[in-house]
Amino acid sequence: MTKELETLLTELYVLIDDHVVEPRSGRGRRPVLSDAELLTLAVAQMLLGFDCERRWIRHAHHSVELRALFPYIPGQSDYNKRVRAARGLLCKAIQTLARISPSWFDDLWITDATPVPCGMSRETVKRSDLAGHAGYGYCASHSRFYWGLKLYLVCAGDGMPIMWCLANPKLGEREVVTALLERDHHLIRSGQILLADKGFSGAQFADTTAAMGLKLLRPDRKDETYKNGNLALPAVPPHAASSAATRPQWHRTEIARTNWHTKFPAGRDWSHDSLQVVDSTLATSHTGPTAGR
């Protein structure tokens, strides 16, 4: 472990202890490993690329640097229980870090969806704990069907996630993003620009986002009159489209990179806890007429 990582974990611990974890009060024994230390230890696991908790705890017990930072490190079973119980604190810590990031105040948001395949055989579909959450969908970029979920992201211009959720692929993209924006409407600032692709076209979705204070910006369809063009930077009129075709569409690259790192953080798969957040997020899509962050 490098000195830079030690400094990062120390600063993260101070931030979590000061702004995330509430001071304990009342009677009872204090845990040997505090909540702030637990969250910092979980972040260190991800940064060091350990996707197996058993390997991580074994490594932490034999690491001189980690033992110096964390005098007490629990066993794998206790560590797993504590981390699952601290899901709310983890979300709060992520939000605290996001709010102090410069990109949190960007006026430009980007949204997109990407498949998350969870099974490749019929037997897996029958036995999987994802039954009732996952479903069959079609991935146009790979020209194939898949069984799993779909990841929806709303992120800042530099790729920092602002909102996200998992949903059944059979649900419409506009309905899911609408439910996501309605759930986290308190994060929307008036005049915010939402950059999307052609799949989010439609008068109803445009009216919904406008009512929330968002300005929807998306490429024009072939059957539409010119309005935004193909959104290659900088935006150009139709007569200059030939020169703009060679320019990199940076927003597509950025959202694709963010999708990949969100789907595969340190090689971990989606947990069942994440699916419980999806249910509460997309309750309107299931119960309405027509899937936590």
C-alpha positions as CSV (number, residue, x, y, z in Angstrom):
1,M,0.0,0.0,0.0
2,T,1.4,3.4,-1.1
3,K,1.8,6.5,1.1
4,E,-0.7,8.3,-1.1
5,L,-3.3,5.6,-0.3
6,E,-2.6,5.9,3.4
7,T,-3.1,9.6,3.2
8,L,-6.3,9.2,1.3
9,L,-7.7,6.7,3.8
10,T,-6.8,8.9,6.7
11,E,-8.5,11.9,5.2
12,L,-11.5,9.8,4.3
13,Y,-11.8,8.5,7.9
14,V,-11.7,12.1,9.2
15,L,-14.4,13.2,6.8
16,I,-16.7,10.2,7.6
17,D,-16.2,10.6,11.3
18,D,-17.0,14.3,11.2
19,H,-19.8,14.5,8.7
20,V,-21.3,11.0,8.2
21,V,-21.4,9.0,11.4
22,E,-23.4,10.4,14.3
23,P,-21.8,10.2,17.7
24,R,-23.0,7.3,19.8
25,S,-25.0,8.1,22.9
26,G,-26.6,6.1,25.7
27,R,-25.5,3.0,27.4
28,G,-23.9,-0.1,26.0
29,R,-20.4,-1.2,24.9
30,R,-18.8,0.7,22.1
31,P,-17.8,-1.5,19.1
32,V,-14.0,-2.1,18.9
33,L,-14.2,-1.2,15.2
34,S,-16.0,2.1,14.9
35,D,-18.5,2.8,12.0
36,A,-16.1,5.3,10.5
37,E,-13.3,2.7,10.6
38,L,-15.6,0.1,9.0
39,L,-16.5,2.4,6.1
40,T,-12.9,3.3,5.5
41,L,-11.9,-0.3,5.6
42,A,-14.6,-1.1,3.0
43,V,-13.3,1.6,0.7
44,A,-9.8,0.3,1.1
45,Q,-11.0,-3.1,0.0
46,M,-12.4,-1.6,-3.2
47,L,-9.4,0.6,-3.9
48,L,-7.0,-2.4,-3.5
49,G,-9.1,-4.5,-5.9
50,F,-10.2,-7.3,-3.5
51,D,-13.5,-8.7,-4.8
52,C,-13.6,-11.6,-2.2
53,E,-14.2,-10.7,1.4
54,R,-12.3,-13.8,2.7
55,R,-9.2,-12.9,0.7
56,W,-9.5,-9.3,1.8
57,I,-9.8,-10.1,5.5
58,R,-6.9,-12.5,5.2
59,H,-4.8,-9.9,3.5
60,A,-5.7,-7.2,6.1
61,H,-4.7,-9.4,9.0
62,H,-1.3,-10.0,7.5
63,S,-0.7,-6.4,6.3
64,V,1.5,-4.3,8.5
65,E,0.3,-1.1,6.9
66,L,-3.4,-1.9,7.4
67,R,-2.9,-3.1,10.9
68,A,-1.3,0.2,11.7
69,L,-4.3,2.1,10.4
70,F,-6.9,-0.3,11.8
71,P,-5.8,-1.8,15.2
72,Y,-8.8,-4.2,15.2
73,I,-9.9,-6.0,12.1
74,P,-12.9,-8.4,12.5
75,G,-13.3,-11.8,11.0
76,Q,-15.0,-12.3,7.6
77,S,-18.4,-13.2,9.0
78,D,-18.6,-10.2,11.4
79,Y,-17.2,-7.9,8.7
80,N,-19.9,-9.0,6.2
81,K,-22.7,-8.4,8.8
82,R,-21.3,-5.0,9.7
83,V,-20.9,-3.8,6.1
84,R,-24.5,-5.0,5.2
85,A,-25.9,-3.3,8.2
86,A,-24.0,-0.1,7.3
87,R,-25.7,0.3,3.9
88,G,-27.4,3.5,4.9
89,L,-24.1,5.0,6.1
90,L,-22.4,4.0,2.9
91,C,-25.0,5.8,0.9
92,K,-24.7,8.9,3.1
93,A,-20.9,8.8,2.8
94,I,-21.2,8.6,-1.0
95,Q,-23.6,11.6,-1.1
96,T,-21.3,13.6,1.2
97,L,-18.3,13.0,-1.0
98,A,-20.3,13.8,-4.1
99,R,-21.6,17.1,-2.7
100,I,-18.1,18.4,-2.0
101,S,-16.9,17.5,-5.5
102,P,-16.7,20.4,-8.0
103,S,-18.7,18.5,-10.6
104,W,-21.7,18.3,-8.3
105,F,-22.5,21.9,-9.3
106,D,-22.2,21.3,-13.0
107,D,-25.2,22.5,-15.1
108,L,-24.9,19.5,-17.4
109,W,-26.1,16.0,-16.6
110,I,-25.9,12.9,-18.8
111,T,-28.2,10.0,-18.7
112,D,-28.0,6.6,-20.4
113,A,-28.8,2.9,-19.8
114,T,-26.8,-0.2,-20.3
115,P,-27.6,-4.0,-19.9
116,V,-26.3,-6.0,-16.9
117,P,-26.5,-9.7,-18.0
118,C,-27.0,-12.0,-15.0
119,G,-27.4,-15.4,-16.5
120,M,-26.6,-17.3,-19.7
121,S,-28.7,-20.5,-19.4
122,R,-32.3,-21.4,-18.7
123,E,-31.3,-23.4,-15.6
124,T,-29.6,-20.2,-14.2
125,V,-32.8,-18.3,-14.8
126,K,-34.9,-20.8,-12.9
127,R,-32.5,-21.0,-9.9
128,S,-31.4,-17.4,-9.6
129,D,-32.4,-15.3,-6.7
130,L,-33.0,-12.5,-9.2
131,A,-36.3,-14.1,-10.3
132,G,-39.0,-11.4,-10.1
133,H,-36.4,-8.6,-10.6
134,A,-34.5,-9.6,-13.8
135,G,-36.0,-10.3,-17.2
136,Y,-35.2,-10.8,-20.9
137,G,-34.0,-7.8,-22.9
138,Y,-32.2,-7.0,-26.1
139,C,-28.8,-5.3,-26.3
140,A,-28.6,-3.4,-29.6
141,S,-24.9,-2.7,-29.3
142,H,-24.1,-6.4,-29.2
143,S,-27.1,-7.5,-31.3
144,R,-28.2,-10.2,-28.8
145,F,-30.8,-11.0,-26.2
146,Y,-29.8,-11.3,-22.5
147,W,-31.4,-12.2,-19.2
148,G,-30.6,-9.8,-16.4
149,L,-31.2,-6.2,-15.4
150,K,-30.7,-2.7,-16.9
151,L,-28.5,-0.1,-15.3
152,Y,-29.7,3.5,-15.5
153,L,-27.3,6.4,-14.8
154,V,-27.6,10.1,-14.4
155,C,-24.1,11.5,-14.0
156,A,-22.2,14.8,-14.2
157,G,-20.1,15.8,-17.2
158,D,-17.0,14.2,-15.7
159,G,-18.8,10.9,-15.1
160,M,-19.6,11.2,-11.4
161,P,-22.9,9.4,-10.8
162,I,-25.7,11.6,-9.4
163,M,-28.5,9.1,-9.6
164,W,-28.7,5.4,-10.6
165,C,-31.0,2.4,-10.4
166,L,-31.4,-1.1,-11.7
167,A,-34.6,-2.1,-13.5
168,N,-36.2,-4.9,-15.5
169,P,-35.2,-4.6,-19.1
170,K,-38.9,-4.8,-20.2
171,L,-39.6,-1.5,-18.6
172,G,-39.4,1.5,-20.9
173,E,-36.3,3.7,-20.6
174,R,-38.4,6.9,-20.4
175,E,-40.6,5.5,-17.6
176,V,-37.7,4.4,-15.5
177,V,-35.7,7.7,-15.8
178,T,-38.9,9.6,-15.0
179,A,-39.4,7.5,-11.9
180,L,-35.7,8.1,-11.0
181,L,-36.0,11.8,-11.5
182,E,-39.2,12.0,-9.5
183,R,-37.7,10.1,-6.6
184,D,-34.6,12.4,-6.4
185,H,-36.3,15.6,-7.6
186,H,-34.7,17.5,-4.7
187,L,-31.3,17.2,-6.5
188,I,-32.6,19.0,-9.6
189,R,-31.7,22.7,-9.9
190,S,-33.7,25.0,-12.1
191,G,-32.1,25.3,-15.6
192,Q,-30.3,22.0,-15.3
193,I,-29.4,20.5,-18.7
194,L,-30.1,16.7,-19.2
195,L,-28.2,15.2,-22.1
196,A,-29.8,12.0,-23.5
197,D,-29.8,9.9,-26.6
198,K,-32.6,9.4,-29.2
199,G,-34.3,6.8,-27.1
200,F,-35.6,9.5,-24.8
201,S,-37.5,11.3,-27.5
202,G,-41.2,11.9,-27.0
203,A,-43.4,14.9,-26.1
204,Q,-44.6,13.4,-22.8
205,F,-41.0,12.8,-21.5
206,A,-40.0,16.3,-22.7
207,D,-43.0,17.9,-20.9
208,T,-42.2,15.9,-17.7
209,T,-38.6,17.0,-17.6
210,A,-39.5,20.6,-18.4
211,A,-42.0,20.6,-15.5
212,M,-39.1,19.4,-13.2
213,G,-37.0,22.3,-14.3
214,L,-34.8,20.3,-16.6
215,K,-33.8,21.3,-20.1
216,L,-33.7,18.1,-22.2
217,L,-31.0,18.0,-24.9
218,R,-30.9,15.0,-27.3
219,P,-29.9,14.3,-30.9
220,D,-32.5,14.8,-33.5
221,R,-34.1,11.7,-35.1
222,K,-33.9,11.3,-38.9
223,D,-37.6,12.0,-39.2
224,E,-37.4,15.3,-37.3
225,T,-36.7,18.8,-38.4
226,Y,-33.3,20.2,-37.4
227,K,-33.2,21.3,-33.7
228,N,-30.1,20.1,-32.0
229,G,-28.3,18.2,-34.7
230,N,-26.3,15.1,-33.8
231,L,-24.8,16.9,-30.7
232,A,-21.2,16.5,-31.9
233,L,-19.2,19.3,-30.2
234,P,-19.5,22.1,-31.0
235,A,-23.1,22.0,-32.3
236,V,-23.2,22.9,-35.9
237,P,-26.0,23.5,-38.5
238,P,-26.8,20.8,-41.1
239,H,-24.5,22.3,-43.8
240,A,-21.5,21.7,-41.6
241,A,-22.5,18.1,-40.6
242,S,-19.7,16.6,-42.8
243,S,-17.0,18.2,-40.7
244,A,-18.7,17.5,-37.4
245,A,-19.0,13.8,-38.2
246,T,-15.3,13.3,-37.6
247,R,-15.3,15.0,-34.2
248,P,-15.4,12.7,-31.1
249,Q,-18.7,12.6,-29.4
250,W,-17.3,12.9,-25.9
251,H,-20.5,12.6,-24.1
252,R,-21.1,9.1,-25.4
253,T,-17.6,8.0,-24.4
254,E,-17.9,9.5,-21.0
255,I,-21.3,7.8,-20.1
256,A,-20.0,4.5,-21.6
257,R,-16.9,4.6,-19.3
258,T,-19.0,5.5,-16.3
259,N,-21.5,2.7,-17.1
260,W,-18.6,0.2,-17.2
261,H,-17.0,1.2,-13.9
262,T,-20.4,1.3,-12.2
263,K,-21.3,-2.2,-13.5
264,F,-17.9,-3.8,-12.6
265,P,-16.4,-2.1,-9.5
266,A,-13.3,-4.2,-8.6
267,G,-15.0,-7.2,-10.3
268,R,-17.9,-7.4,-7.9
269,D,-21.4,-8.5,-8.9
270,W,-24.6,-6.8,-8.0
271,S,-25.8,-7.8,-4.6
272,H,-29.4,-8.6,-3.5
273,D,-29.3,-5.4,-1.4
274,S,-29.1,-3.3,-4.5
275,L,-32.2,-4.9,-5.9
276,Q,-34.2,-3.9,-2.8
277,V,-33.3,-0.3,-3.6
278,V,-34.6,-0.8,-7.1
279,D,-38.0,-2.0,-5.9
280,S,-38.5,1.2,-3.9
281,T,-37.2,3.5,-6.6
282,L,-39.4,2.1,-9.4
283,A,-42.5,1.5,-7.3
284,T,-44.3,4.1,-9.4
285,S,-43.5,2.2,-12.6
286,H,-45.0,-1.0,-11.2
287,T,-48.1,0.5,-9.5
288,G,-48.8,3.3,-11.9
289,P,-50.8,3.2,-15.2
290,T,-48.1,2.5,-17.3
291,A,-37.0,0.0,-10.1
292,G,-31.6,3.4,-4.4
293,R,-29.4,5.1,-5.4
